[in-house]
Amino acid sequence: MRTDHDVAVIGAGPIGCAAAIAFAQRGETVLLLEANPRASERFAGEWIHPSGVRILEKLGLSDLAALTENGPRRGFVAHPGDGSEPIVLSYPDGMTGVSFEHHKLVDELRRRAVSMPEIDYVAPAKLSKLEPAPAYVDGDTGAEIAIKAKRIVAADGRRSGTRRLLGLPDGSVGISFMAGIVLDDVELPVEGYGHVLSGLAGPILSYRIGANQVRLCLDVPASATELRHDTNALYAAVAPALPAPMATALAVSLKTRKPAWMETRFQTRTAYGRGNVALVGDAVGCTHPLTAVGISLGLKDVEALVESADTADYARRQKARARVPEMLSNALYQVFSDPRYDARAIRQSMFDTWRTSAAERRRTMALLAATDVRGSTFATSFFRIGFRAARKTVGTEMREGHWSRTRQTLARFASWSTWPIAGLLPGYRKIPAHLKAAGH
Ligand SMILES: Cc1cc2nc3c(=O)[nH]c(=O)nc-3n(C[C@H](O)[C@H](O)[C@H](O)COP(=O)(O)OP(=O)(O)OC[C@H]3O[C@@H](n4cnc5c(N)ncnc54)[C@H](O)[C@@H]3O)c2cc1C
């Protein structure tokens, strides 16, 4: 193994592997360190939007799409949950995504990285310090070994130790908990699409991860500890929202396998590193998985980093690009999880607008796929949907003579109006108060 490298990449998760491959393809030598090679066996990102798939293709990994079984993923289907027909939202311009188990993606990326002569892969190996000189601890021998590299790329995930060593604040905040459950031998209501349903406890996401396997992601509030410990209670809270065959498959799955619980967290994407150390992927920031954008944003980090002159240049490029996907994730999660009447009215208005407007479906999917990251698009969509919800709610109250309630209703909708306003203010990131941590 070489002792000097052009680049040291910390963490061989999906984004660290992609970064190592991207630098190696430019002819640079790379030291790729992984603290825990089995970390990829946990429940984590499985759906990749077309913007992420495009970058994988650019890295020469187009055949990764072959890991997706039963054809490409064409978009999402929203289930209003009121007995009305589901709404199909396809990616624009025939674009497609992929979905498969997280470890399959990481295993395959690692296999590609290890096969490249420019990359030296060391595992288990944990970055231990940056100052006075960077070093890692070899997990097999316990020896501390100096890292001699011109540039360090930290892809060590949402609890990034590199971030801490750089003195950047860990401003991450817990949002909720998500159970990952595998359903065997069940059909999705529309194959080739991810499905979003409103459960009694929180939003539900479901998509195919294999020829015979479907993933069910159940989001529950952090306060709902009973649901995390009692599978009967979990089933009772979720099954009524599911199509009958999926509810039956859930009952079978809960009898044989334990759900894999993961905390969902938020950290705003504003710190991209310092000096010769650049952060990529979740080490920069993370959002709720409802919009499934983490891997795609991380791949965009890699794309921008290899094209940037230095860390400051990279940070300048990426800060603006991640603002709208981050706000979209926070806004959509609020709309899907807040039980109050104004949020429910906005959710209903969103379904009505999607059902009747092909242009709005297209706009939403371009935002979701992060192919359109313009604040004006986010603002236009949110304003239309919110205005329609407010007009309908206030109209009903006035017709029914509930004048006294109207003032409060208008105040509640006014608080939602800060989302489209934020979209229009360049550089401004709206962060809901409960997701603000020290350092935001
Ligand atoms: C429940 C859940 C569902 C999700 N679903 C989706 C989805 O469908 N689509 C999507 O795009 N995103 C999703 N995400 C987000 C996605 O998982 C992350 O964005 C993605 O895994 C980030 O990749 P990463 O390589 O930056 O970090 P990680 O995947 O966390 O990898 C970091 C790696 O660094 C290693 N490491 C840590 N510290 C050190 C150290 N000091 N030295 C060496 N190595 C170290 C770790 O062992 C790990 O292997 C989901 C997240 C969760 C929690």
The ligand as a Tripos MOL2 file, in Angstrom:
@<TRIPOS>MOLECULE
LIG
   53    58     1     0     0
SMALL
NO_CHARGES

@<TRIPOS>ATOM
      1 C1        -34.3310    5.2560    8.0110 C.3       1 LIG1
      2 C2        -33.6630    5.9910    6.8860 C.ar      1 LIG1
      3 C3        -34.1300    5.8550    5.5860 C.ar      1 LIG1
      4 C4        -33.5120    6.5550    4.5480 C.ar      1 LIG1
      5 N1        -33.9920    6.4290    3.2730 N.ar      1 LIG1
      6 C5        -33.3820    7.1000    2.2650 C.ar      1 LIG1
      7 C6        -33.7700    6.8880    0.9070 C.ar      1 LIG1
      8 O1        -34.6770    6.0970    0.6030 O.2       1 LIG1
      9 N2        -33.0950    7.5750   -0.0650 N.ar      1 LIG1
     10 C7        -32.0520    8.4220    0.2350 C.ar      1 LIG1
     11 O2        -31.4870    9.0360   -0.6750 O.2       1 LIG1
     12 N3        -31.6450    8.5990    1.4950 N.ar      1 LIG1
     13 C8        -32.2560    7.9560    2.5130 C.ar      1 LIG1
     14 N4        -31.7760    8.0630    3.7860 N.ar      1 LIG1
     15 C9        -30.5490    8.8490    3.9970 C.3       1 LIG1
     16 C10       -29.3110    8.0380    3.5560 C.3       1 LIG1
     17 O3        -29.2610    6.8220    4.2730 O.3       1 LIG1
     18 C11       -28.0620    8.8490    3.7980 C.3       1 LIG1
     19 O4        -28.2060   10.1040    3.1590 O.3       1 LIG1
     20 C12       -26.8230    8.1450    3.2660 C.3       1 LIG1
     21 O5        -26.6430    6.8910    3.8810 O.3       1 LIG1
     22 C13       -25.6060    9.0280    3.5350 C.3       1 LIG1
     23 O6        -24.4570    8.3580    3.0930 O.3       1 LIG1
     24 P1        -23.0330    8.7520    3.6840 P.3       1 LIG1
     25 O7        -22.0640    7.8940    2.9470 O.co2     1 LIG1
     26 O8        -22.8770   10.2180    3.6910 O.co2     1 LIG1
     27 O9        -23.0930    8.3350    5.2480 O.3       1 LIG1
     28 P2        -23.2910    6.9150    5.8870 P.3       1 LIG1
     29 O10       -24.1730    6.0850    5.0660 O.co2     1 LIG1
     30 O11       -23.6990    7.1570    7.3050 O.co2     1 LIG1
     31 O12       -21.8350    6.2670    5.8750 O.3       1 LIG1
     32 C14       -20.8180    6.7820    6.7060 C.3       1 LIG1
     33 C15       -19.7190    5.7330    6.8150 C.3       1 LIG1
     34 O13       -18.6140    6.3060    7.5140 O.3       1 LIG1
     35 C16       -18.1140    5.3610    8.4530 C.3       1 LIG1
     36 N5        -17.4250    6.1290    9.5280 N.ar      1 LIG1
     37 C17       -17.9880    6.8790   10.4990 C.ar      1 LIG1
     38 N6        -17.0270    7.4510   11.2550 N.ar      1 LIG1
     39 C18       -15.8290    7.0700   10.7430 C.ar      1 LIG1
     40 C19       -14.4730    7.3510   11.0980 C.ar      1 LIG1
     41 N7        -14.1320    8.1570   12.1250 N.pl3     1 LIG1
     42 N8        -13.4750    6.7890   10.3600 N.ar      1 LIG1
     43 C20       -13.7770    5.9740    9.3040 C.ar      1 LIG1
     44 N9        -15.0430    5.6770    8.9430 N.ar      1 LIG1
     45 C21       -16.0740    6.2250    9.6440 C.ar      1 LIG1
     46 C22       -19.3700    4.6240    8.9210 C.3       1 LIG1
     47 O14       -19.0580    3.3590    9.4970 O.3       1 LIG1
     48 C23       -20.1570    4.5120    7.6170 C.3       1 LIG1
     49 O15       -19.8300    3.3510    6.8990 O.3       1 LIG1
     50 C24       -32.3960    7.4000    4.8340 C.ar      1 LIG1
     51 C25       -31.9360    7.5380    6.1420 C.ar      1 LIG1
     52 C26       -32.5500    6.8410    7.1670 C.ar      1 LIG1
     53 C27       -32.0370    7.0090    8.5650 C.3       1 LIG1
@<TRIPOS>BOND
     1     1     2 1
     2     2     3 ar
     3     2    52 ar
     4     3     4 ar
     5     4     5 ar
     6     4    50 ar
     7     5     6 ar
     8     6     7 ar
     9     6    13 1
    10     7     8 2
    11     7     9 ar
    12     9    10 ar
    13    10    11 2
    14    10    12 ar
    15    12    13 ar
    16    13    14 ar
    17    14    15 1
    18    14    50 ar
    19    15    16 1
    20    16    17 1
    21    16    18 1
    22    18    19 1
    23    18    20 1
    24    20    21 1
    25    20    22 1
    26    22    23 1
    27    23    24 1
    28    24    25 2
    29    24    26 1
    30    24    27 1
    31    27    28 1
    32    28    29 2
    33    28    30 1
    34    28    31 1
    35    31    32 1
    36    32    33 1
    37    33    34 1
    38    33    48 1
    39    34    35 1
    40    35    36 1
    41    35    46 1
    42    36    37 ar
    43    36    45 ar
    44    37    38 ar
    45    38    39 ar
    46    39    40 ar
    47    39    45 ar
    48    40    41 1
    49    40    42 ar
    50    42    43 ar
    51    43    44 ar
    52    44    45 ar
    53    46    47 1
    54    46    48 1
    55    48    49 1
    56    50    51 ar
    57    51    52 ar
    58    52    53 1
@<TRIPOS>SUBSTRUCTURE
     1 LIG1         1 GROUP 0 **** ****
